[in-house]
Amino acid sequence: MGLSVLTEEENTIRDAIHQLVRDTIAKTSAEFDRTQTFPRVNMELLGKQGYLGMIVDPKWGGSGATYLAQTLVVEAIAAADPATAVIYEVHNSLHLEGIWRYGTDLQKARYLPSLCQGTAIGAFAITEANAGSNAAALTSRAERHGDHYILNGRKMFITSAGEADRYLVFATLDPSLGERGITAFIVEKETKGLSFGPPEDKMGIRASRTSELILDSVEVPVEQRLGEEGQGYAMALYLLDGGRIGIAAQSIGIMTTALERSLAYARQREQFGETIGHYQGVQWRLADMATDLHAARMMAYEAARRREEGPSQRPLFAMAKLFASEKAVQHAADAIQIFGGYGYMREYGVERLLRDAKVTEIYEGTSEMMRLVIASRLLKNYDLDNI
Ligand SMILES: Cc1cc2nc3c(=O)[nH]c(=O)nc-3n(C[C@H](O)[C@H](O)[C@H](O)COP(=O)(O)OP(=O)(O)OC[C@H]3O[C@@H](n4cnc5c(N)ncnc54)[C@H](O)[C@@H]3O)c2cc1C
């Protein structure tokens, strides 16, 4: 039957990815989390099965699917493995899509096929130690020398740093120009002068790798500049709009698992001679979780449908992320509560939902930044009838 808001093709993709995830990614997820194993095998699998670069024209190796179809894939992966979901999301929405939207034909031909096949993984590097929410304050430098640029600086908290094969790096040609000095470069892993810090020891999404990226006189040919000089910041914001829909989907995947696990437990755990699902205190929690999940899905799917409208719908993308990520954290805690003491024990895998959910309120723009985006547009000119 499928969801009525999806096309037949999207429902088919949704069923297929859920099946694939159940048969493969779900089986290694807990072990990869425990051992902090980078799930490259999952990315290779997703590439082989045609789930990478889905929105890209088939001519460049994609499948020409809708943005919503790709969003459904993030959701399905996240329901089993939020770490793989963020690697997938950064690879697709922040790196690959950047090359597809802004690359020259030469860059597309050179980079897109391997990114779509999963034989190369892409990363996105804008954050610095002193430029997080205010990414426009970045200080990594790019200096033009004839046919190449020299990049120097340090990037913080980069997903897949050290594992990815290519990096979309943002640096400024002149800090006094502010955002208008920021320019994007495609940097290959093996480039001389590029190195990585050790993996961060994180609370959650532990199978993903997060590290510093260090640029020490890295020489990048002019052909590897993405877009024009000074366009980098606007490009980053555009890509993050899509990224935020992806993080909403990641959060929804976590919410789905929180609800499914809670329902199963409420049906079988008995106290005072009845299953705990018999008690209204538990029922109301479950009802709220299901209602939020449905609302989060509708918001994220609508945002995905309107992705192509670009920055004019930025508040819509921010709302989808804000709502889903905050609900994911709340539902993960609710699931632990429904499981009682068992929920607190690693063995049951429910505590992991909370560890994995928390970061969705932080990366690709914190909840506070999402509120700022929404409120500033509301106060300016946002058309409430058009939401
Ligand atoms: C696991 C992980 C993976 C990541 N992956 C990547 C990646 O692949 N690439 C990349 O470039 N970056 C990545 N990041 C960085 C991430 O995007 C930043 O951490 C995030 O944008 C917040 O920046 P910050 O950590 O410097 O916090 P800060 O900006 O220092 O914020 C600290 C607190 O202050 C609040 N705050 C800041 N300014 C305001 C304001 N004006 N009004 C109200 N509140 C405010 C924030 O909301 C937050 O609560 C990753 C981060 C993590 C944790």
The ligand as a Gaussian input file, in Angstrom:
#p B3LYP/6-31G(d) Opt

LIG

0 1
 C       29.825000      14.527000      15.300000
 C       29.990000      15.822000      14.559000
 C       30.196000      15.796000      13.186000
 C       30.381000      16.984000      12.485000
 N       30.644000      16.935000      11.131000
 C       30.986000      18.074000      10.474000
 C       31.403000      18.030000       9.105000
 O       31.400000      16.979000       8.464000
 N       31.801000      19.187000       8.522000
 C       31.813000      20.369000       9.163000
 O       32.213000      21.372000       8.566000
 N       31.403000      20.460000      10.467000
 C       30.997000      19.336000      11.132000
 N       30.595000      19.399000      12.446000
 C       30.589000      20.692000      13.128000
 C       29.191000      21.181000      13.506000
 O       28.509000      21.616000      12.368000
 C       29.376000      22.269000      14.574000
 O       29.767000      21.602000      15.762000
 C       28.113000      23.074000      14.810000
 O       27.831000      23.884000      13.700000
 C       28.210000      23.949000      16.062000
 O       29.416000      24.645000      16.104000
 P       30.302000      24.629000      17.452000
 O       30.472000      23.216000      17.846000
 O       31.529000      25.426000      17.221000
 O       29.392000      25.316000      18.554000
 P       29.254000      26.909000      18.812000
 O       28.974000      27.619000      17.536000
 O       30.413000      27.368000      19.621000
 O       27.945000      26.954000      19.712000
 C       27.948000      26.655000      21.094000
 C       26.526000      26.896000      21.624000
 O       26.205000      28.287000      21.492000
 C       24.995000      28.421000      20.768000
 N       25.055000      29.647000      19.957000
 C       26.061000      30.073000      19.137000
 N       25.736000      31.240000      18.563000
 C       24.479000      31.547000      18.994000
 C       23.559000      32.611000      18.731000
 N       23.866000      33.612000      17.871000
 N       22.362000      32.580000      19.351000
 C       22.023000      31.579000      20.180000
 N       22.833000      30.534000      20.473000
 C       24.052000      30.527000      19.877000
 C       24.937000      27.182000      19.883000
 O       23.626000      26.927000      19.424000
 C       25.461000      26.125000      20.841000
 O       24.449000      25.716000      21.693000
 C       30.354000      18.226000      13.172000
 C       30.091000      18.237000      14.545000
 C       29.915000      17.068000      15.235000
 C       29.656000      17.119000      16.706000

